Amino acid sequence: LLGATMLSFYDWYADLPMASPQVFGDQTDVPESGDWFNAGYLVMWGSNIPVTRTPDAHFMTEARYHGQKVVAVCPDYADNTKFADEWLRIAPGTDGALAAAMGHVILSEFHVGQRTPFFLDYLRRFTDSPFLVRLKQREGAYVPGKFLVAADVAADGVVDPASPLVRDAEVAGTANAAFRPLVWDRDGGIADPGGTLADHYGPQGAGRWNLDLSGVDPVLSAQDLPGAEPVELLLPRFDLPGGPGEGSVGAGVVRRGVPAVRVADGEYVTTVYDLLLAQYAVRRDGLPGEWPTGYDDASTPGTPAWQAELTGVPAAAAERIGREFAQNAVDTGGRSMIVMGAGTNHFFHSDEIYRTFLALTTMCATQGVNGGGWAHYVGQEKVRPITGFAQYAFALDWQRPARQMISAGFFYLLTDQWRYDGTPVARIGSPLAEGSLDGLTTADTLVESMKRGWMPSFPTFSRSPLLLGQEARETGVDPKDWVVSQLESGDLRFACEDPDDPENFPRILTSWRTNLLGSSAKGAEFFYRHVIGSDSAVTAAEVPEERRPAQMVWRDAAAVGKVDLLLTMDFRNTSTTLYSDIVLPAATWYEKNDLSSTDMHPFVHSFDAAIDPPWEARTDYQAFQTLAGLVSQMAVRHLGTQTDVVAAPISHDTPDELANPGGVVPDVSVVGLVPGVTMPKLVTIERDYTAIRHKFDAIGPLADGVGMVTKGVQYHPDHEVAELGRRNGTAAGGVAAGRPLVDTDAKAADMILALSGTTNGRLAAQGFADLERRTGTRFTDLADGSADRRTTFADLQRGGPQPVVTSPEWSGSEHGGRRYSAFVMNVERSRPFHTLTGRQHFYLDHDWMRDLGEQLPIFRPPLDLHHLYGESAVGDTGTAAGGEAQVAVRYLTPHNKWSIHSQYFDNLHMLTLGRGGQVVWMSPADAEKVGVRDNDWIEATNRNGVVVARAVVSHRMPEGTVFMYHAQERTMGTPLSETSGKRGGIHNSLTRVLIKPTHLIGGYAQQSYAFNYIGPTGNQRDEVTLIRRRSQEVQF
């Protein structure tokens, strides 16, 4: 309501699987835990179900008794390994190599060898496999280029529409032709199969946006076409030993071959499927290139023997598990499942790790099948009543859009970590890059993305958005035109270009429902120094002049203590309250009314106040309601009504996705600043700050007046809003006069439930009717029997948890009592995926994806910090400054067994079980190198900070890796450090924010922004730290 900035959480915690929007065009839609029972083959990959999903683990154990095979993939002897039939002990961060080798086996045997109809038919219909990709000449061979789209079929284009190779010459004249990828029809040449992004928007696509193929029979491989020619292909690799220099660390080039069809002079096309087979080193007769001699060829990327040298997993095991996974999918109709989690998702290259996993589930036809597909669980992120939640939480019923920000980008700039990170993109890019990222550091790519409107950027400009609105009004210029003119003249700049300018500092930071400095502050010591202005143990040097970002202003003195006020709401003392200026005592979950839902089960349930909040504690609702009233009172003198100019990013599931055809990065110097195309959209909102409390207490007019949209589906809750008014009363006066009241937490919960399809069958049926109009396929029967269902907050209080209704807000179905599994509607009802092709994607053709070498699933190892930053390499031993032996180890921060994030860590029972304070787990081999015995005090140090903790020496740990379970509070048992002389740090004292450029892509199809859907992650598992035994006489 204020127009303030809301920070994302899912990406910041590195819980967001970035591969999900890249592959599915969806944030995270996964099966409920009850669907594990339906799997015939279950792989737990980086997910320790018995520890992090304890209440649900019984589904897995019971399924084993019914014959399900369970495989655990993890580096340590974790709790889940004792439930598994097999344990693959893998080196941390090398999971993508194992998945690639399993894919090599599956593609070789089940696709090229047996040509399994179940798999091939699935890929033909539900993936981008048959879509055509243009090949570009490069160094005497070719590299994969852009998708062939309808706009390329033109007299002056790639393919002449009069060519006999084109099935329908009219395809070039269709709407949104640049977003209409094409396939090769078995009987008619180049054709439009329908269901692509072009059909998602506009009247011409109404009734065509589906996966029925419109009478087209797509060819999977160009090898099946007459006139196909063998073409040599260059592809990147990243598995080589690193070294110094300016090029990409550990990168090289492999030569493979694909069948291709000449569509014009010098123009060849092939299919995504052909590219996939080449990427996975699957030999086919007659193709040029370098191919493995067999599964035992360790010299060629992609084979089981190759992965064994990287992962430590025996080649025979990788071969057999891959074969079993696929054979089970054939035998059971796709019921092979991978449960994946933080163990694999918290790495810098987590998107590529996950894309190799999703390639397995997709090439085996498991997605959209009960008991099959991916099952990602990190956090409890699924808000099932999502539409009503968004209306209430973001005040979309009163004004649109809300300011929503990527936390990793926000904190990277706020904490000045960019001043210590001069990584040239060329050092992590493709050896075949074509120049879209030339001369940029990773910090530059963040600024570039924000200025282009790909990612949000708040604070946005070097002047207040309220001041910009005032200036525009005084000069009589439209605010949008005023901002563009000011940017063009240089009188206005983006705040991200100069984050150390005091004009660009965020001044008030509220930590609510989060223990920022105790759980999620990646690079905690940078937070202490640059955000809080307190002591810190940072030892990293600022980057030298030659490695500084080109697009950012460098000030000689870094800003310290940028935030004026840190306000925290919590019900206990935490690492964050220690640094807070104001702490508001908060109610716990049994002292307030609230709603809860999760991806683990298909229910929504209530939190009910058993007692009133004690003493000065207030519920979340009461605290913010009070603040709303105080702001309204003070605004009479200080703010009144203001014109706010909001810079909104180019958004997913809207026509914004058509902003950058072909994923080409437009040259702003040529195109100019065009809001919504080459810069953020500009939206003006009139804010009456004296009316904030009135708006807080009532439902605004936009929900029923304009309607609501979730994932492109429209809802009109006029009946629901009227009913809420009758049930909960209406506002008596002010701007909200006559509007339904939400002046208590229970009424607010009622609003959320009433305005969501999952808890209101009428809206679910309405949404399905809208989806039918767009797709031309049947959906409304999914609402049969539930159209009259309404779930109110009182229902939850009286009757307990209630099952949700099948709704187009999500892609699965609970209809008829089935267990929820993602993408069932896509596979069973021909609902397109929200991607460029309308299918699941193996191939991503954006300029930045190709220049990072990640257009296809590929193995990328953990970052080589030794060659990127000059830090110690894993396994190095040496002597610390005090003469003690030290060893360099990979530093991982998994979820804690003895707490829920930081909560309960300081409980006496938990402390008793967990050694009474902060601990680091290490292997006997590493402990012996530095003379550490179990329970000794150690110090762990790197450029980011220092930690003092006790050592837990255990045979479960592999050599070269240590664990420090995350969110161990520094509120107790944290002595002074010998290294820094300051209090001994927390798990995030050894981490930092590292920005991956491919996470910043926006403005193009599924790679467009939505809150918590896409954005840079707060990854932290690539870190290396030095461990030494310290003096056992600790000082507190």
N, C-alpha and C positions, 0 to 999 in steps of 0.2 A: 504493500500500500504506500509506503514511503518512497518507493523507487530505489531502495537500497539493493545491494548485491547479495544474492544467495549463492553460496559456494557448493559445488558438487562434492560428492563423497565417494561414489562407486569407483570412479576412475582414480581418485586421490589415494584410496586404500589399496590400489592395484588389484581390486576385486573385479573390475570390469575386464571381461575378455574381449580385447579389441578385435579379435578375429570374428566375433559374432556379427557386428555391423558390417564388417568387410565381406563376409561370406553369405550371411542370411539377410542383411538389411534390418536386423532386429537386435535389440539390446541384449537380453539374455532370456530366452524362453526355453525352459528345460522341464523334464518330467518330474512329477512329484516322487517322493521316495518310495511310495507304494508301488510304483511302476518298476522299480528295481527287481521286484519279485517276478515280473513277466519276462525278464531277460534270460536267454539261454546261455549267454557267455558274458561275463562282467569283468572289465579291467578297471581296477582302482589305480589311477595314474596321477600321482601328486595329490591325492585326497585320502586323508587318514580317517575314514568313516567312523570307526569305533570311538575316536577321541573328539573329533569336531562335529560329528553328527550322531552323538550317542543315542538320543531317543529314537532315531530312525534305523539304527544299525541292524535291528532285528530282521528287517526285510531282506537284508543281504544274507544273514546267517540262515534264515529259514529257507531262502531260495537255494542255498547250497544243499540243504537236506533233500530238496526236490530235484537235484541233479544239475544245478547250475554250476559251471566252472568259473572259478574266481582267480584272477591273476593280480598280484600287487606289483606295482612298479614304483620304487622309491630308493633313495640312496642309503637309508638307515634301516635298522631292524625296528620298524615302527609297529604300533599295536595292530595295524591292519594286516601285517604279514602273517600273523598266526591264524587268521581266518582264510588265508589264500591257499589254493592248491599249488600255486607256483609264485615265487618271489624273484623278480628280475631286479638285481641290485645295480642301479644305474648311477653313473657319475652325475653330480648336480648340473642341471642346465643343458644336458646333452640329449634330452628326450626327443627332440626333433630328428636326430640321427636315427634313433631306434624306430620311430614312426615312419621315417622315409624308407628304411630297409624293409619294414613290414609291408609298406605300400608297394615296393619293388616286387616282392613275392606275390602279392595279391594281383597286381596288374599283369605280371608275367604269366601266372598260372590260370587265373579265373577270367581275365579279360582277353589277353592275346592268345593264350593257350586254349582254354576251353570255350571262350566266348560265351560265358554264362548269360543266357537271355535275361534272367531276373536283374542282373547288374546292368547290362547294357541298355535295356529298356528304361530302367530308372534314370540312368545318366542322360539318355536321349530326351526325356521329358522334363525332368526336375532339376537339371543342372545346366550350366553354360557350356558343357562339353561339346555340343555340335556347332556352337557359334563360330563364325569365321573371324580370323585375326589376320591382319595384313602383316607381311614380312618386309623388313627394311634391310637394304644392302649394307654390309659392314665388313670391311677388311677381307673381301673376297668370299664372304659367306653372308648369312642373314641373321637378324635378331628379331624377336617378336615385337610387333608394333601395336597399333590400335585395333580395336574391334572394327570390322567392316560394318558400316551403318548405312541406312537408306540414303542419307545425304551424300554418300560416296557414289551412288548410282545416278550419274548426271553426265551430260554431254561433255562437260569440262572436268568431270570427276575421275575417280579411280576406275569405275566400270561404266561403259556406255549403256544407257537403258535400252538401246536397240540391239544390244548384243544377245546372241542366242543363249548365253550363259545365264541370262536374267529371266526368271519365270514370269514376273509381272512388272512390266515397264513403268506402271503407275506408282510403284513403291516410293520413288523419289519424291513424289508430290504429296506424300502423306504428312500428317501433322507431326511435329516434333521429330523430323526425320533424322536429326543428328543423335537422337536417343532411341533409335530403332535398330538394334543390332540384327544381323541377318544370318541365316543358316543356308545349307545346300539341301534342297529338296531332292529326294532320291529320283523323282521322275521329272523334275522341271527346272533345275538350276537354282540360282540364288533366289531366296524367298524370305518373306516375313512370317515367322511362326506365331505372331501375336503374343500378348501377355507381357510385352516389354515395358520399360518406363514410359515410352512414347504413348502407350495406351492408358497409362495410369491417370493422366490429366487431359482435360479438354473434352469437348463433345464428341469428337471423332472416335475416341477410344471407348466410349460408353458401350457396354455389352461385349467388348473385345478383350478386356484385360483379364485373361484367363490362360490356363495352361492346356487348353484342348487342342492346340497346334493348328487350328484353322485349316484342316485338310492337308497339312504339310507333314511329310515324313522325313525328318532331319537325318542326314548322314553323319555318323559319329566321326569317321576318319576319312580324310581325303584319299587314303589308300584304296577306298572302295569306289573311287570315281574314275571314269575313263579320262585319260590324258594327264593323270597325276604324275608329277616328276619328283625325284628325290632331290632334296635341297639340304645343304649343310647349314647347321644352326649353331650359333654361339650362345652359351648360357653361363651365368656367373656361378661361382662356388665360394664358400667362405670358411672352409674347414682346414686350410693350410696353416702351417706355423706362422705366427706373427713376426713382424720385423720392423725396424725403424724406417723412416722415410715419409713421403707425402701421400703415398697411395693408400688404398683400402687395406686395413690390417687383416691378414690371413686370406685375402681374396685371390682368385684366379679365374681362368676361363676354361670351360670344357666344350668340346666339339661333339655335337650330336647331329642327328638327321631327322627330317620329317618329310612326309609326302606333301606336296603343295600343288595347287592348280594355278596356272597363269591366267589372270583375268584381264591383263592389258600388258603393253610393252614394259617389261621390267617389274611388273606388279604381280606378286604371288600372294595367295591366301592359303592358310591351313586352318585346322580346327583347334579349339582349346584342348580337345582330347588328344590330338596328336602332340601338342606341346607338352601335355601332362606326361605322356608316355616317354617323351624325350627327357623331360626333367627327372623322371624316375629311372632313367637308364634302362628302359625296357627295349631290348633288341628286337628289331623286325627285319626280315630279309630285304635286301636291296637298298637299305638306307646308309648314307655315309656317316662318318663320325667315329668317335671313340666309345666302345661298348665293353662292358665286362665280359670276361670269358665264362663266368658262372657265379653262383652265389658265394664261392670261396675266393673271389678276386677282390683283395683288400685295396688294390691300387685305384679302383674306380668308384667315385662317389655314388652311393645309393644301395650298395649290396650289403647283405648281412655281415660279411667279413669286414667290410669298410667300417660299419658302425661299431663293430666289436672293439676296434682299436680306439675309438672315441669314447664309448659308453662303458666298456667293461662287461657288457652283456654278451654272453657267448653267441656266436653266429648261428649255431644250430637252434638255440632257444628263440632268437628273433625270427628265424625262418619258420619254425614250428608254430609259434604263437600267432604270427600273421596268417598262416594257412588255416589254423583252427578258427580264428576270428571270422574269416571269410566263409569257411565251410559251414560254420554254425549259422551264419546269415542266410546261406543258401537253403539249409535244412529247415530253418524256422521261419522263413519269410522276413528276415531282417532283424531278428531279435538278438543282436549283438550290441553291447552298450559299453561306453567308456565314461566312468565317473572321474571327473578331473577337478582340480582345485588349486589352492594357493601354492602348492609345491612346484607347480609348473607355470602358474600364471603371474608370478611376482618377479619374473626376469625382464630385463630390458627388451629382449626379443620374444616376449611372451606371445605376441600375435603370430609370429611365425611358428613357434612351438605348437600353438593351438591350431593353426591352419594345417599342419601335418597331421594332427589328430582328426580334425574334421574331414580331411581328405580320406582317411581310413573309413570313417563312418559313412561318408557319402559314396565312395566307390563301392561300398558293400550294401548300398540301398537300405540303410538302417534309419535314416532320418524320417520322422513322420510316422514311425511304427511304434506301437506300444511294446515296451521292453527293448527298444533299440535306440541308437543315436547317441548324441552327446548328453552328458549330465553334469553341468558345471555348477559347483556350489562353493561360493566364497562369500560370506555374509548372508543376511536374510533380506535380500533386496526387493523381493517381488511384492509390490503393492497391488493386490488383485483388484480392489475397487479404484483403479487408476484414474478414471475420468473425473470422478467426484473429488478425489484427492488433489488432482492438479488444479481444479477450479478453486478449491478452498485454500490449499497451501500457497499457491502463487497468486491469489487474488485475481484470477482471470475472469471472475464474474463482475469485477469492477473496472479493470483496465488491462490492456494487452499491448505489448508483451511484458513479461517480468524480466528483470535483470538476473540472468543465471550465468554463472562463471565456472570455468574449468579450474579446479583447485590447484592442480599441479603447476599450471602456468601462472596462476595468481601468486602462489608461494615461491615459485622459482624467481620471480621478479622481486617480490616483497622482501625475501630473505637475502637478496643479492647473491644467490648462488651462481648466477650467470657471470659474475665477476671472477669466479674461480674455475669456470668451465669454458675453455676456448677450443673445444673439439671441432675441428673442421669436418664438415659433412663428408668430404672426400675420404676421410679416414674410416668411415663406416659404410660408404656407398659402394656402388657396383663398379667393377673395373670396365664395364661396358656403358657407363653413364653417358648421357648425351647433353648435359650442360644445364639442366633446369635448376641445379643446386650449386653451381660453380661459385666459388668464393665465399660461401656462406658457412658460418658456424651453426651449431645446433640452436644457439640463442637467436641467431638471425632468422632461422626458420620459424621460431615462435612469433617473432615480431611480424614477419612476412604474412603468416597465417592470420594473425589478428587484424592487421591492416587490410587484408583482402576480405575480411568478414567470414573466413572459414571457421575460425574459432572466436568465441566472444572475448571481449577485452574490456574489463572494468577494473579500475577507473579507465575511461575511454580516451578522453582528450586532455590537453594541457590546460583547459579551462572547464569550470563546472558546467554540466549540461543545463543547469538552471540558468546560469549566466548566459549561455549560448541562446537559450530561448528568449531571454530578456533582450539581448542584443538584436536578435532577428525581429522581435516585435517593435523595438525602437526605430529600426532602420526600414521597417515596412517590407521586409523580404521574407519569403517562406523559409522557415527554419531549416529545412533540408537543403535548400539552395544556399543558405547562409553558411552552413557548415562546410559544404563542398567548396564554396568560394574561399573560405578561410583556409582550408587545407591546401588548395591550389596556390594561394598566395604565400604560403609558409607562415602565416600569422597564427595558425593553429597546427598542432602536431598531435599524434597519438601518444598517449601517456606511456605506452609500452616502449617507446623509443628512448625515454629518459626516466627510468623508474627511480633514480636517485634525486630528481628534482622534488623539493618539498611540496610543490604544487600538486604533485602526482601521488603523494603518499595516501594510502587509506589511513584514516585517523582513528576509527573506532572498530574494534573487532569483537564480535560476540561469539563465545564458545558455548554452544547449547546442544545438549544431547551428544556431546563428544568430549573426549579427553584429549584435546589437540596435542598438548605437550607431553602427554603420557602414553599416547598410543600411536598417533599417525603423523607426527611432525618429522618427515624424512629430512635428515640434516638438522637435528634438534639444536645443535650448537650454533648453527647459523641463525636459527630463530632467536636464540637467547641474545645474540650479538646485534643483529640488524633489525629485528622486530621489537624485542623487549628493551634492548639497550643494557643488558646485564652482563656479568662475566660469562665467558665461554671458553671452550678448549679447542677452538678451531686452529689448526696448524697449517692449513692449505695456503699456498701463496696465490695472490691474484695473478691473472694471466698476463704475460708480457705484451707489449704494445703490438707486436706483429701477429698475435693470435686473438686480438680483441674483436668483438662483433662489429661488422661494418655498418650495421643499420641502427646502432645504439650510441647514445651520447655517453662518453666515458668521463666521469668526474674524478679528479685525482684522489679525493677523500671519499671513501664509501660512507653512505648514510648509516647511522647507528640509532637504534631506538625510534623507528619510523612511526609506530602506533602510539597515539596519545593515551588511549583507554582500552584496556583489555577487560571485558565484562564476561564473567563466567557464571552459568547457572548449573548447579550440581547439588546432589544430596550427600556428598562425602568429600573429604579432603583428597586432592589428587595432585599429580605433578603440574597440572594446569592452574589449579587454585593457588599454588605456591607463588606463581608469577602474576596473578591477576590483581588489577586495581580494585575491582568490585566483585564480590561473590554473592550471588543471590541464592539463598537456600531453596532447594527444589523438592517437590514431592516425589516419592518413589512410585512404582507402578501399582502398588496396592493402596495408594492415597489419591487416585485420580481416575477419571473416566477417559478411555482412549480406545483405539482400534488397533488390531494387529493382524497381519497375514504374512504368509511366507511361501516360498516356492516348494517347500517340503511337503505341504499337504493342501488340499483344495478347500480350506475352510477360512472363514473370517470370524474372529472372536473379539470379545471386548475385554478391556481392563476395567475393573469395577472398583470404586473407592470403598474399601473396607472401613477406613477411618478417615477423618479429615486430616489434611496436612498439619503436622504438629508445629506449635509456636510460630516462628516467622516464615516457615516454609510455605511456598505457593505452588500450585500446579503450573505447568507450562502455559496453559491457557490463561490463568489468572495473571501471571506475570506480564505476558505480552498485552493482555487487555488493559492492564493498568498503565503500561507504557504508552499504549495507543491513546488513552485518555489524557495523559500528561502532555504528549506531543500536541494533541488537538488544542489543549488550553494554551500552551506556549506559542502555538502557531498564530494565534490571534494577533500577537504583537510582532512576531519575528519572521513569519514566512507568508502567511495568507495563501493566495493561489499563485501557482507558478507554472510556467510552460517548461516541461522536461523533454529534452531531446534524447531519445533512447537509440543507441546504435545496436541493432539486433543482428545476430549472425544469420547466414544463409542456412535455412532450416531443412531438416529431413522430413519426409512425408508431406511435403508441400511442393508446389511448382517451382520453388527456389532451387530444387535439385537440377533444374535445367539451365543453371546459370553458366556453367563452363563446359561447353560441348567437347566431347572427346577427352575430358580430363586434361586439357591443355591449359597450362598456366598462362593467362593472358598478359601481354606486355602493357602495364599501366601507362607507360610513357606514350604508347600509341593509342590505346583505347580510351585513356583518361579515367577519371574517377566517376564511376557509375554506381550509385547505391544499389545493393542487391546483386551486383555483377562483379565489380572489381573492388568493392569496399562494402562495409556493413550496410544493411538497410537502415534508414533513418525514420523513426516513428516519433511523433510528438504526442505527449500526454499532458492534459491539463490536470494538475494535482491541487486540490483544495486541502491543504494540510490542517485546516481547522475541522475538517470532517472525517479525519482518520478513524476516530472512535465510532462514529455512526456507521462507517463502512465496515469496521471490524465486527460490529455486532449484527450485521444483516447481510443477506444474500443480494449481490448486485444484479443489475438488469441485463448483463450480457449473456449469462448462461441461457436464459429462456428467450431473450430478445434476439440475439444473434445466433445462438447455438453453440455447441461444443464439438470439437474435433479431436479424435484420438486415433493415431496411426492412419490418418486419411479418411476415417469413417465419421460421418456426421450424426449428431444426436440433438434432439430438440426437447428439452425437459420442461415444457410449459405445464403439463399436468402435475409433474413432480413438484415444481416450485409452488404452484397453487396449493397443493396438498400440504407442503411444509408450512406454508402460511397459516392454513387452518389448524394444523396440529400444534405448532410451536409459537403462534402469535406473529404479529407484524409490528414493525417500528412505527412509533406514534408521530414522529416529526423529523425534520432535517432532511438531508439529501437522501436518506434511506426510507422516507415515509412510505408506508404501505408494503414494504419489502419484508419477506419472511425473516424472523429473528434467528440468529445463531449466537446469542449472547451468553450461552453456557457451553461447556465442553460437550455435554450430551447432545445438544442441538447441532453443534458443529459436526459431530459424528453422524448424526441423522442426515445432514446435508450430503456428506461424502457417500453414504450408502444409497441415498435416493438418486444421486446423479451418476451412478455407475452401473453399467450393464451387468457386471458380475453379481450385483446384489439387487438389481431391479430388472425383472424379466421383460417389462415393457420396453425399456431402452435397449436391451439385448436384441429383441425382435425388431425394433426400429433400425438398429445398426445393421442387422443382417439384411433387412430390406434394402438399405442403402448400398450395401456391398453387392447384392444381387444386381442392382441397376448398373453398377460399374462393371461387374464381371460377366454378367449374362449366365451365370451358373447358380444352382440352387443352394441356399443357405438357411432360409427362414425355418425349415423343418427342425433345425438344431435348437430352436426356441420352443418347439412343441412341448407342452406340458409345463413350461416354466414362464410363459409370457405373463401370467398373473401373479407370479411370485414377487414379493417385496420383503426385503429384510430391513428392519428398523433396529435402532440401537436398543430399544426396549426388548425386541425379540432376542437379541444376543444376551442381554442381561437375564432374561427369564429362562430362555431355552438353551443357553450355552452356545458353543461354536456352531455355525450354520454353513452348510456346503454352498459354494458359489454356483452361479448360473453360467453355462457356456455362453460366451460373448465374443464378438469380433474384436474386442480390445486385446485378445490374445489369440494365438494360433492353434491351440489345442482344443480338446473337447472332453467334457465330463458327461456329455449327453448319454442317457441310458445307464448311468452308473459306472462307466468305464473310467479307468485311472487316467489322470491327465498326462499327456505326452505332447511335447512341442511339435508343431508343423503338421499335425494330423489334418487340419483343414487344407493345407497346401497340397498334400499328397492325395487325400481322399476327395477333395472338393475342387481341385484345380485353382485354388486361390494362389495368385502369384506371390512369390517372395518380394520384398520391397527393395529390389535391386535393379541395376541397369537392364539386365536381361529378363528380370522377373523370375529368375532361377537362382539356385545356390551357385556361388561363384568359386571356381578354382583360379580364375584369371582376373587380375585387376590391372587396368591399363592407364591409370593416372600417371602423368609425367613423373611425379615424385616416387611412386611405387616402382616404376621401371628404373629410375636412376638410383634407387636404393637396392636394386637387384631382387625385388620381392614381388614381381608380377605373378609368380607362381609359388606354391608352397615350397619352402627350402629350409635346410638346416642352417641355423645360425647359432654358433656357440656363445657361451657367456662372454661378455665384453672382456677384451684383453687389456685390462687396466695398466698392465706393465708397459705395453707399447703405446697406449693412448695417453697415459698420464705420467708415466715413469714411476709407477708404484711397484711394490714388491710382487713377484710372481708367486703363485701358489706353490708351496713346497720349499721355497727359499728359507734357508736358516742363516742366522747371523748373531751379532752381539748388540744388545741395546746400549743406550748411552751410559747406563749404570754398570755395564759389564755382564749383565745377565744374558743367557741364551734366549733367543727368540725365534719363532717360526711363523711363516706366512701361511695363512689358511683361508679357505673360502668361508665367508661369514653369512649364515642363513638365519632368518628370524621367523620360524613357523609359529602357528597358533599354539597357545599355552594349554597344557593339560590341567593346570591347577588354577585357572581363572577363566572368566569370559571377557576377553580383551583385558582391560586393566581391572575390571570389577571382580571382587572377591580375592584379588591377589593379597590384600592386606588382612584377610580373615585369618584368625589364629590357626584354624584347622588346616587351611590351605598352605599357610606358611610352614606349618609343621611337616606337611607332606612334601613341600618343595624346598627344603633346606633353609628356610627362614629368611630368604632374601634373594637378591639377583644371583643367577648362576649361568654358567656357560658350559655346555656339554662338549666334550672332546674325546678323541680316540686315544687308546693307550699308546699307540705309536707316536702321535704328536705330543702327548704328555711326556713321554720318555725323552723326546728330543730337547725339551726345555726344563727337565727335572721337576715336573709337576706331579703331585700325588692327589688322589681324590680328596676334595674339600679344601684344597689349598686356595689361598687368595691369588688371583692373577690380575694382570692388566692387559687389556686389549686396546691397541691404538692404531689409528691410521690418520690420513690428512683431515678427516672430518671431525675427529674428537677422540675421547678416551672413555673406557668403561672399566670399573673395578667390580669384580664379582668373584664368587667361588667357582672352582672347577668341579664339574661332575665328569669323572673319567669312566667311560663306559665302552664295552665291546660292541654295543649296538651302533656306534659311530664309525663311519669310514675315515680312513686316514686322509688328511688334507681338508677336512670340512669340520666346522664347529657350528653348533646351534646355540643361539640365545633366544629362548622363547620370548615372543614379543609382548609388550605392555607389562613388563615387570616394573612396578612403580619405583621412583627414586625417593619416596616419602619415608622409607625406613631401610636400615641396613645398608646404607650406601656411604662407604668411607671416602676420605680424601684420596685423591690420586697422587702418586709419586711423580707422575709425568707432568701434570698441569698444576698441582697444588690446590686444585679446586675439587668440589664434590664430584664423585666418580662417574657421573654420566648415566645414561639409560640406553636401551637397545638401539634407539635411533640416533644416538650420539656418533655412531659409526657409519651411518647411511647418509645419502644425499639425494637430491632430485636430479635425475638425468632425463632429458627430453628426447624422445625419438621422433624424427621428422614425419614419418608415415602416420603417426597418431594425430598429426595436425592438419591433415588433408581435409578439405571441405568444399562445398559448392558443387559437388558432382555426384549425382545418383545417390547410392547408399552411403557414400562417404561425404555426408553432409551432417551438420551439427544438430544434436538434440541433447537436452540436459541428461547427464549420466549415461548417455548412449554412446558417445564417442569423445575422444580427447586424450591427451597425454596421461599416462598412468604414473602413479608414485611408486614405480618399481624399485626394489631394494635388494635383490638377491644376487647381483653381480659383484658385490663388494668383497674385498680382501682385507684382512686385518692381521696385525702382528700380535702374537700372544707371548707373554713372558711371565715367569713366576716373580712375584713382587715380595717385599718384606711382609712377613706374617704379623708384624706388629702394626695393625691398622689404626688410623686416627679418624675419629668422627668429628 
